[in-house]
Amino acid sequence: MSRARGTHLHQQQQQSPRVPLHLKNTISPEVNNSLHLRATVDQSLKLKESKCGAKADDLATKLSKAREELEKLRDRLDSAELAKEDAEQALDKAKKQICSASASVHTPQVEEPHQSLEQESKPSDDGSEGISMEKLEEQRNDVIMELKAMILEKDKKVEILLEENMIFKRKSEEEATKLLEAARAKEEELEAKIVSIEAELKESEARAGKLAVRLAVTEGEKETVEAEMRRMRVQMEQWRKAAETATALLAAGEGGFMVEMGGGRRCRSMDNHLDGWGSPAEMGEEEGGRGWRKMAGMQMLGEIWKKRTHH
């Protein structure tokens, strides 16, 4: 049973040599930390890129809105300039009409009373129209100046936004470059660690193979020792039975007689029970290294018989 169990264990060791547990416990955390560090660096890069993209989109939106407002103000300025030109043309026309009316007043003519009243009323109307046109022109000039000031302000805002956008892009590129360099350095460090860990694993596998060979040798020696122990048990059982037989014969007072043997005495009636054993000297010659065990057993039996005889 034990031999079959040992053989099964030996086959398992030969089929799949395992890495020792203490090496697994020391290697696994380093690999996990390396993978976790790489995932953290990738996540931070993605987070930075998303933040930069969101801020860039916000600046682009503000810039587009400012440009739209600038275009609207320019359209209003163009329309105001057109209105100014129309007002100037109307003012010039009114001035011409006033000049022609004043020239007709200084010319001596005989006219009817109602015609003179109409002519007198016309210059006054033209004068009021000229005053209103001047006021309108002033108002339009004020509007144009205000629009120009607003356009200048918007231009400044657009320039500021463009400058901020350029600064932000430059900073984002610098940060991305730094993060990329740090990530590459970490990746190189992790690759070096992985190479060293693989070398340690190979060494561990080699040690495990040597341990498996030693275990196989130990299993073979164990099987040999177990076989020897089984043989010893069989011999001890035979000696025990022989001793019990001798004791029973001595106690019964069987009519055999004692003979000298190896410096002691033994009962001749035991020869029938010990025929299969032979003498200790013969056993030593036949069985080689195991003869001394049998000889020691026979000497022990001789001592027992000697004590029984004296009693």
RODO-2510 file (C-alpha; in nm, 4 decimals, decimal comma):
residues 311
     n   res          X          Y          Z
     1     m     0,0000     0,0000     0,0000
     2     s     0,2751     0,2434     0,1040
     3     r     0,4797     0,1443    -0,2030
     4     a     0,1845     0,2209    -0,4349
     5     r     0,1292     0,5556    -0,2621
     6     g     0,4993     0,6423    -0,2938
     7     t     0,4980     0,5474    -0,6636
     8     h     0,1918     0,7667    -0,7263
     9     l     0,3565     1,0611    -0,5525
    10     h     0,6731     1,0080    -0,7567
    11     q     0,4724     1,0119    -1,0816
    12     q     0,3016     1,3363    -0,9807
    13     q     0,6379     1,4971    -0,9043
    14     q     0,7767     1,3869    -1,2431
    15     q     0,4716     1,5007    -1,4378
    16     s     0,4390     1,8535    -1,2997
    17     p     0,7244     1,9958    -1,0918
    18     r     0,5854     2,2911    -0,9060
    19     v     0,7458     2,6149    -0,7949
    20     p     0,7903     2,6339    -0,4146
    21     l     0,5155     2,8188    -0,2312
    22     h     0,7424     3,0808    -0,0733
    23     l     0,8631     3,1878    -0,4203
    24     k     0,5056     3,2185    -0,5450
    25     n     0,4184     3,4356    -0,2473
    26     t     0,7149     3,6665    -0,3165
    27     i     0,6677     3,6904    -0,6931
    28     s     0,2925     3,7394    -0,7248
    29     p     0,2721     4,0742    -0,5328
    30     e     0,5498     4,2264    -0,7472
    31     v     0,3737     4,1310    -1,0687
    32     n     0,0413     4,2597    -0,9359
    33     n     0,2017     4,5891    -0,8256
    34     s     0,3646     4,6298    -1,1666
    35     l     0,0372     4,5736    -1,3502
    36     h    -0,1463     4,8044    -1,1090
    37     l     0,1140     5,0796    -1,1636
    38     r     0,0857     5,0480    -1,5399
    39     a    -0,2965     5,0682    -1,5204
    40     t    -0,2711     5,3764    -1,2936
    41     v    -0,0384     5,5542    -1,5379
    42     d    -0,2696     5,4769    -1,8323
    43     q    -0,5720     5,5975    -1,6358
    44     s    -0,3985     5,9233    -1,5364
    45     l    -0,3005     5,9857    -1,8994
    46     k    -0,6577     5,9304    -2,0144
    47     l    -0,7891     6,1594    -1,7383
    48     k    -0,5448     6,4359    -1,8327
    49     e    -0,6377     6,4013    -2,1998
    50     s    -1,0096     6,4189    -2,1194
    51     k    -0,9594     6,7301    -1,9013
    52     c    -0,7474     6,8980    -2,1666
    53     g    -1,0020     6,8108    -2,4335
    54     a    -1,2901     6,9516    -2,2252
    55     k    -1,1060     7,2775    -2,1541
    56     a    -1,0022     7,3116    -2,5185
    57     d    -1,3627     7,2575    -2,6291
    58     d    -1,4779     7,5253    -2,3811
    59     l    -1,2232     7,7745    -2,5137
    60     a    -1,3169     7,6911    -2,8718
    61     t    -1,6852     7,7510    -2,7905
    62     k    -1,6083     8,0881    -2,6293
    63     l    -1,3911     8,1843    -2,9249
    64     s    -1,6616     8,0944    -3,1762
    65     k    -1,9197     8,2965    -2,9796
    66     a    -1,6867     8,5977    -2,9661
    67     r    -1,6274     8,5737    -3,3403
    68     e    -2,0019     8,5585    -3,4049
    69     e    -2,0578     8,8688    -3,1905
    70     l    -1,7718     9,0422    -3,3716
    71     e    -1,9284     8,9625    -3,7085
    72     k    -2,2624     9,1006    -3,5877
    73     l    -2,0974     9,4211    -3,4666
    74     r    -1,9177     9,4570    -3,7985
    75     d    -2,2476     9,4151    -3,9825
    76     r    -2,4014     9,6818    -3,7613
    77     l    -2,1029     9,9073    -3,8277
    78     d    -2,1388     9,8584    -4,2022
    79     s    -2,5081     9,9412    -4,1842
    80     a    -2,4319    10,2461    -3,9684
    81     e    -2,1715    10,3653    -4,2185
    82     l    -2,4230    10,3237    -4,4997
    83     a    -2,6776    10,5205    -4,3003
    84     k    -2,4144    10,7884    -4,2385
    85     e    -2,3429    10,8128    -4,6088
    86     d    -2,7152    10,8457    -4,6801
    87     a    -2,7420    11,1165    -4,4139
    88     e    -2,4455    11,3038    -4,5591
    89     q    -2,6005    11,2884    -4,9034
    90     a    -2,9321    11,4140    -4,7666
    91     l    -2,7500    11,6947    -4,5801
    92     d    -2,5644    11,8005    -4,8926
    93     k    -2,8900    11,8044    -5,0822
    94     a    -3,0545    12,0132    -4,8118
    95     k    -2,7636    12,2596    -4,8139
    96     k    -2,7905    12,2939    -5,1885
    97     q    -3,1609    12,3617    -5,1576
    98     i    -3,0952    12,6267    -4,8912
    99     c    -2,8349    12,7969    -5,1096
   100     s    -3,0667    12,8038    -5,4093
   101     a    -3,3471    12,9418    -5,1936
   102     s    -3,1290    13,2224    -5,0560
   103     a    -3,0174    13,3168    -5,4088
   104     s    -3,3764    13,3462    -5,5230
   105     v    -3,4563    13,5745    -5,2291
   106     h    -3,1848    13,8310    -5,3224
   107     t    -3,3030    13,8477    -5,6873
   108     p    -3,5522    14,1376    -5,7418
   109     q    -3,8684    14,0058    -5,8906
   110     v    -4,2270    14,1077    -5,8823
   111     e    -4,4308    13,8325    -5,7533
   112     e    -4,7717    13,7940    -5,6216
   113     p    -4,8217    13,8012    -5,2458
   114     h    -4,9148    13,4399    -5,2079
   115     q    -4,6115    13,3302    -5,4094
   116     s    -4,3799    13,5331    -5,1884
   117     l    -4,5305    13,3778    -4,8802
   118     e    -4,4713    13,0335    -5,0167
   119     q    -4,1113    13,1222    -5,0975
   120     e    -4,0588    13,2637    -4,7500
   121     s    -4,2033    12,9562    -4,5935
   122     k    -3,9770    12,7236    -4,7930
   123     p    -3,6466    12,8540    -4,6582
   124     s    -3,7642    12,8096    -4,3021
   125     d    -3,8694    12,4549    -4,3770
   126     d    -3,5350    12,3843    -4,5390
   127     g    -3,3510    12,5304    -4,2398
   128     s    -3,5371    12,3113    -3,9907
   129     e    -3,4737    12,0105    -4,2097
   130     g    -3,1007    12,0909    -4,2179
   131     i    -3,0885    12,1189    -3,8385
   132     s    -3,2640    11,7855    -3,7948
   133     m    -3,0276    11,6237    -4,0432
   134     e    -2,7264    11,7548    -3,8500
   135     k    -2,8655    11,6122    -3,5284
   136     l    -2,9307    11,2811    -3,6993
   137     e    -2,5757    11,2795    -3,8327
   138     e    -2,4368    11,3477    -3,4871
   139     q    -2,6440    11,0654    -3,3431
   140     r    -2,5258    10,8321    -3,6120
   141     n    -2,1665    10,9340    -3,5522
   142     d    -2,2128    10,8603    -3,1837
   143     v    -2,3566    10,5193    -3,2671
   144     i    -2,0683    10,4489    -3,5032
   145     m    -1,8118    10,5479    -3,2405
   146     e    -1,9852    10,3289    -2,9851
   147     l    -1,9884    10,0382    -3,2262
   148     k    -1,6208    10,0884    -3,3042
   149     a    -1,5407    10,0887    -2,9324
   150     m    -1,7398     9,7677    -2,8858
   151     i    -1,5599     9,6100    -3,1810
   152     l    -1,2224     9,7053    -3,0360
   153     e    -1,3241     9,5564    -2,7018
   154     k    -1,4373     9,2342    -2,8679
   155     d    -1,1136     9,2210    -3,0673
   156     k    -0,9191     9,2478    -2,7432
   157     k    -1,1282     8,9688    -2,5883
   158     v    -1,0692     8,7496    -2,8927
   159     e    -0,6952     8,8150    -2,8742
   160     i    -0,6958     8,7301    -2,5024
   161     l    -0,8871     8,4077    -2,5679
   162     l    -0,6498     8,3122    -2,8478
   163     e    -0,3498     8,3794    -2,6256
   164     e    -0,5035     8,1754    -2,3399
   165     n    -0,5786     7,8952    -2,5828
   166     m    -0,2197     7,8912    -2,7071
   167     i    -0,0845     7,8936    -2,3496
   168     f    -0,3209     7,6153    -2,2513
   169     k    -0,2232     7,4075    -2,5541
   170     r     0,1446     7,4586    -2,4778
   171     k     0,0977     7,3569    -2,1138
   172     s    -0,1119     7,0576    -2,2159
   173     e     0,1537     6,9431    -2,4607
   174     e     0,4264     6,9842    -2,1962
   175     e     0,2242     6,7904    -1,9373
   176     a     0,1425     6,5183    -2,1886
   177     t     0,5116     6,4928    -2,2816
   178     k     0,6131     6,4656    -1,9153
   179     l     0,3487     6,2031    -1,8484
   180     l     0,4526     6,0082    -2,1559
   181     e     0,8182     6,0158    -2,0522
   182     a     0,7271     5,9070    -1,6981
   183     a     0,5102     5,6281    -1,8378
   184     r     0,7921     5,5095    -2,0639
   185     a     1,0364     5,5117    -1,7702
   186     k     0,7907     5,3135    -1,5587
   187     e     0,7348     5,0715    -1,8454
   188     e     1,1092     5,0147    -1,8839
   189     e     1,1390     4,9606    -1,5082
   190     l     0,8517     4,7137    -1,5164
   191     e     1,0055     4,5294    -1,8092
   192     a     1,3344     4,4997    -1,6166
   193     k     1,1456     4,3671    -1,3137
   194     i     0,9584     4,1181    -1,5298
   195     v     1,2867     3,9953    -1,6805
   196     s     1,4367     3,9471    -1,3331
   197     i     1,1200     3,7722    -1,2154
   198     e     1,1313     3,5387    -1,5166
   199     a     1,4953     3,4579    -1,4343
   200     e     1,3959     3,3829    -1,0743
   201     l     1,1149     3,1620    -1,2009
   202     k     1,3554     2,9682    -1,4206
   203     e     1,5916     2,9216    -1,1267
   204     s     1,3003     2,8106    -0,9112
   205     e     1,1921     2,5600    -1,1759
   206     a     1,5490     2,4251    -1,1922
   207     r     1,5569     2,3918    -0,8131
   208     a     1,2168     2,2256    -0,8220
   209     g     1,3477     1,9757    -1,0783
   210     k     1,6458     1,8952    -0,8581
   211     l     1,4154     1,8550    -0,5589
   212     a     1,1950     1,6221    -0,7634
   213     v     1,4983     1,4076    -0,8516
   214     r     1,6062     1,3982    -0,4887
   215     l     1,2522     1,3101    -0,3875
   216     a     1,2488     1,0247    -0,6377
   217     v     1,5784     0,8930    -0,4967
   218     t     1,4396     0,9247    -0,1452
   219     e     1,1261     0,7388    -0,2468
   220     g     1,3406     0,4565    -0,3875
   221     e     1,5423     0,4366    -0,0670
   222     k     1,2213     0,4441     0,1325
   223     e     1,0830     0,1511    -0,0654
   224     t     1,4049    -0,0432    -0,0034
   225     v     1,3878     0,0280     0,3706
   226     e     1,0208    -0,0701     0,3812
   227     a     1,0986    -0,4005     0,2069
   228     e     1,3791    -0,4669     0,4561
   229     m     1,1440    -0,3847     0,7438
   230     r     0,8862    -0,6269     0,6082
   231     r     1,1507    -0,8997     0,5918
   232     m     1,2565    -0,8189     0,9472
   233     r     0,8965    -0,8408     1,0657
   234     v     0,8624    -1,1850     0,9059
   235     q     1,1850    -1,3010     1,0704
   236     m     1,0855    -1,1581     1,4078
   237     e     0,7516    -1,3358     1,3816
   238     q     0,9291    -1,6631     1,3058
   239     w     1,1658    -1,6091     1,5989
   240     r     0,8751    -1,5314     1,8263
   241     k     0,6975    -1,8519     1,7261
   242     a     1,0174    -2,0527     1,7774
   243     a     1,0657    -1,8960     2,1210
   244     e     0,7084    -1,9751     2,2180
   245     t     0,7556    -2,3366     2,1034
   246     a     1,0796    -2,3669     2,2976
   247     t     0,9226    -2,2220     2,6078
   248     a     0,6286    -2,4595     2,5792
   249     l     0,8590    -2,7605     2,5398
   250     l     1,0748    -2,6605     2,8329
   251     a     0,7722    -2,6012     3,0516
   252     a     0,6289    -2,9424     2,9637
   253     g     0,9565    -3,1135     3,0599
   254     e     0,9981    -3,2920     2,7321
   255     g     1,2522    -3,5775     2,7555
   256     g     1,5162    -3,4322     2,5336
   257     f     1,8691    -3,3653     2,6486
   258     m     2,0869    -3,0568     2,6286
   259     v     2,3903    -3,0245     2,4089
   260     e     2,6644    -2,7675     2,4050
   261     m     2,6345    -2,5050     2,1338
   262     g     2,8402    -2,1927     2,0913
   263     g     2,9474    -2,1783     2,4535
   264     g     2,5940    -2,2599     2,5796
   265     r     2,3453    -2,5431     2,5843
   266     r     2,0376    -2,6136     2,3792
   267     c     1,7724    -2,8828     2,3807
   268     r     1,8056    -3,1484     2,1116
   269     s     1,4279    -3,1682     2,0943
   270     m     1,4363    -2,8169     1,9414
   271     d     1,6251    -2,9433     1,6404
   272     n     1,3022    -3,0553     1,4760
   273     h     1,1612    -2,7022     1,5127
   274     l     1,4796    -2,5307     1,3923
   275     d     1,5615    -2,7569     1,0955
   276     g     1,4510    -2,4887     0,8505
   277     w     1,6729    -2,2305     1,0168
   278     g     2,0095    -2,4016     1,0269
   279     s     2,2954    -2,2966     1,2477
   280     p     2,3838    -1,9269     1,2915
   281     a     2,7185    -1,9816     1,1192
   282     e     2,5556    -2,1462     0,8167
   283     m     2,2953    -1,8702     0,7964
   284     g     2,5683    -1,6101     0,8035
   285     e     2,7501    -1,7786     0,5167
   286     e     2,4372    -1,8206     0,3070
   287     e     2,2689    -1,4851     0,3530
   288     g     2,5710    -1,2594     0,3668
   289     g     2,4975    -0,9296     0,5401
   290     r     2,1727    -1,0536     0,6967
   291     g     2,3339    -1,3527     0,8753
   292     w     2,4324    -1,1445     1,1749
   293     r     2,0685    -1,0628     1,2442
   294     k     1,9700    -1,4307     1,2501
   295     m     2,2764    -1,5186     1,4579
   296     a     2,1823    -1,2533     1,7118
   297     g     1,8309    -1,3969     1,7253
   298     m     1,9619    -1,7465     1,7824
   299     q     2,1948    -1,6256     2,0575
   300     m     1,8996    -1,4532     2,2216
   301     l     1,7018    -1,7804     2,2079
   302     g     2,0028    -1,9661     2,3564
   303     e     2,0119    -1,7229     2,6464
   304     i     1,6391    -1,7760     2,7054
   305     w     1,6835    -2,1526     2,7052
   306     k     1,9824    -2,1238     2,9386
   307     k     1,7764    -1,9214     3,1871
   308     r     1,4883    -2,1700     3,1612
   309     t     1,7285    -2,4613     3,2259
   310     h     1,8810    -2,3014     3,5349
   311     h     1,5372    -2,2341     3,6771
***
